[in-house]
């Protein structure tokens, strides 16, 4: 029976789905594979390994000290999340679709506020991140191709920060474990249709 469950889990991982559709065990397995891919790419010095391509990206919206004001906090406290050095080009890990952990969160138009109706999508992810052996999680905001490049990049990083705020304030994840970055429309999940709904997503990468 155990072997059957394992086979079913591996079959599910072969087909890209959204993070809220994974079990905790499947998410843990994906994050472990991500860590292995990033480690292999760094060790090889080639910038590319199975499942991962390291891409140097210029002019990316990221901050070394990102202050995120809580949407629901009554204390007025902000959360600081670590991110890439804004004075250096970002080396972004472009994971193959089968290794990606994507969350499709519906935001209001021109808004980065995380609504109460969308928070349940993060519950399993919160559970996994609290217990998994992961030192650094990168939260990547992505958009579709509607709107200008600057607008999409700004919106994507604000939404990544809002998810980071939720992880810290409502899930108890240490802020020092989080990086936030906005990629705008650079890396569509559905490259054949840049305006597709699934391109508007928040991606999670286990860097180490």
C-alpha positions in Angstrom: 0.0 0.0 0.0 2.9 2.3 0.8 4.5 1.6 -2.6 1.2 2.4 -4.3 0.9 5.8 -2.5 4.5 6.6 -3.4 3.8 5.8 -7.0 0.7 8.0 -7.0 2.7 10.9 -5.4 5.5 10.6 -8.0 2.9 10.6 -10.9 1.4 13.7 -9.5 4.7 15.4 -9.4 5.3 14.7 -13.1 2.4 17.0 -14.0 2.7 20.7 -13.0 -0.2 21.8 -10.8 -0.7 24.6 -8.3 0.8 24.5 -4.8 -2.7 24.5 -3.2 -3.4 21.2 -4.9 -0.4 19.4 -3.5 -0.3 17.4 -0.3 2.3 18.4 2.4 4.4 15.3 1.4 4.4 16.3 -2.3 5.5 19.9 -1.4 8.3 18.6 0.7 9.5 16.4 -2.1 9.4 19.2 -4.6 11.3 21.6 -2.3 14.0 18.9 -1.7 14.4 18.4 -5.5 14.7 22.2 -5.9 17.4 22.4 -3.2 19.3 19.6 -5.0 19.0 21.4 -8.4 20.2 24.7 -7.0 23.1 23.0 -5.3 24.1 21.1 -8.4 24.0 24.2 -10.5 26.2 26.1 -8.1 28.7 23.3 -7.7 29.0 22.7 -11.5 29.7 26.4 -12.2 27.9 25.9 -15.5 24.7 27.8 -14.5 22.6 24.9 -15.8 21.8 21.5 -14.5 18.9 19.0 -14.8 15.7 20.8 -14.0 17.2 24.3 -13.6 18.8 27.1 -15.6 20.5 30.0 -13.8 19.8 33.3 -15.6 21.4 36.6 -14.9 18.6 39.2 -14.9 19.2 43.0 -15.0 16.9 45.7 -13.5 14.8 43.3 -11.3 12.6 44.7 -8.6 14.1 43.4 -5.3 15.3 45.1 -2.1 17.8 44.1 0.5 15.6 45.4 3.3 12.0 45.2 2.2 9.5 46.8 4.7 6.1 45.3 4.2 3.2 46.9 6.0 0.7 44.4 7.2 -2.8 44.6 5.7 -4.4 43.2 8.8 -2.1 44.1 11.7 -3.5 46.5 14.2 -0.1 47.1 15.9 1.2 49.1 12.9 4.4 47.0 12.9 6.1 46.1 9.6 7.9 43.0 8.5 11.4 43.1 7.0 12.3 40.3 4.6 15.7 39.7 3.2 16.2 39.8 -0.6 18.8 40.0 -3.2 21.3 42.9 -3.4 19.7 45.6 -5.5 23.1 46.9 -6.7 23.9 43.6 -8.4 22.2 41.7 -11.2 20.0 38.9 -9.9 20.9 35.3 -10.7 17.5 33.8 -11.1 16.8 30.1 -11.0 14.5 29.3 -13.9 13.1 25.9 -12.8 11.6 23.5 -15.2 7.7 23.4 -14.8 7.7 20.1 -13.1 9.9 21.5 -10.3 8.1 24.7 -9.8 5.9 25.4 -6.8 3.3 28.0 -8.0 0.4 29.5 -6.1 -2.4 31.2 -8.1 -3.6 33.9 -5.8 -6.4 36.2 -7.0 -5.6 39.9 -6.3 -8.0 42.7 -6.9 -7.2 44.9 -9.9 -4.1 47.1 -9.2 -3.9 45.7 -5.7 -1.3 43.7 -3.7 -3.6 43.0 -0.7 -4.1 39.4 0.2 -7.8 38.9 0.8 -9.2 36.5 3.5 -10.7 34.3 0.8 -7.3 33.6 -0.7 -5.4 32.9 2.5 -6.5 29.2 2.8 -4.5 28.5 -0.4 -1.4 29.1 1.8 -2.2 26.8 4.6 -0.4 23.6 3.5 2.5 25.7 2.3 2.8 27.3 5.7 2.8 23.9 7.4 5.5 22.6 5.2 7.7 25.7 5.5 7.5 25.6 9.3 8.9 22.1 9.5 11.0 21.6 6.3 14.8 21.7 6.3 15.0 24.8 4.2 17.3 27.7 5.0 16.2 30.2 2.3 12.9 30.5 0.4 12.7 32.9 -2.5 9.2 34.2 -3.2 8.8 35.3 -6.8 6.0 37.4 -8.1 4.9 36.8 -11.7 2.4 38.6 -13.9 0.9 38.0 -17.4 1.8 40.3 -20.3 -1.1 42.7 -19.9 0.1 46.2 -19.0 3.5 47.8 -19.3 6.8 46.1 -18.3 7.3 48.7 -15.4 3.8 48.3 -14.1 4.0 44.5 -14.2 7.3 44.4 -12.4 6.2 46.8 -9.7 3.0 44.9 -9.1 4.7 41.5 -9.1 7.2 42.5 -6.3 4.5 44.1 -4.2 2.5 40.9 -4.4 5.5 38.8 -3.5 6.1 41.0 -0.5 2.5 40.7 0.6 2.8 36.9 0.6 6.0 37.2 2.6 4.2 39.3 5.1 1.5 36.7 5.5 4.1 33.9 6.0 5.9 35.9 8.7 3.0 37.4 10.6 0.3 34.7 10.2 2.4 31.5 9.7 5.3 32.2 12.0 8.0 31.9 9.4 11.3 33.7 10.3 11.7 36.7 8.1 15.4 35.9 7.7 14.5 32.8 5.7 12.7 34.8 3.0 13.7 36.6 -0.1 11.2 38.5 -2.3 11.6 39.4 -5.9 9.3 40.6 -8.7 9.9 39.2 -12.2 6.9 40.8 -13.9 6.1 39.1 -17.2 9.7 37.8 -17.8 9.0 34.1 -17.1 5.5 33.0 -18.1 4.3 29.6 -17.0 2.4 29.4 -20.2 4.8 30.8 -22.8 2.4 30.0 -25.6 -0.1 32.4 -24.2 1.6 35.3 -22.4 -1.7 36.7 -21.3 -3.0 33.4 -19.8 -4.4 33.4 -16.3 -1.9 30.9 -15.0 0.9 33.3 -15.6 -0.3 35.5 -12.8 1.2 33.6 -9.9 3.5 33.5 -6.9 6.3 31.0 -7.1 8.3 29.5 -4.2 11.9 28.4 -4.6 13.9 26.5 -2.0 17.4 27.9 -2.5 19.2 26.1 0.3 
